[in-house]
Amino acid sequence: MLTLTPAAVEVVNTITAASGLPDTAGLRIATTGEDPQSGGLELEIVPGPVERDEVVAETGARIFLEPVAAEYLSDKVLDGQMDEQGRARFAVGPQDNNSPGM
């Protein structure tokens, strides 16, 4: 299952709180094609999950994964940061099973 770094949790909480959407809001990750490796992933702040989305919740941060994205990200970790202009930036990497919390 996708895991989140503490920084990703903070960024997701920050952007969902600023979205004006209800407390059920989260970051939805979906594929842009049939294969996430060739088509990529898209991220969007949404009011809640859609049917069949996998929900990852950690310390208030909610991530909604469409099924193909959930499968692709099942062994990954999501990291995040806010840049100087206040824009959220995310990165996906492999999980390091030797690190605490990941």
Protein Blocks (a to p, Z undefined) as FASTA:
>chain_A
ZZddfklmmmmmmmmmmnopafkbccddddfbfblklnopcddddfbdcehiacddeehi
acdddfklmmmmmmcccdddddfkopacdddddddfkbghZZ
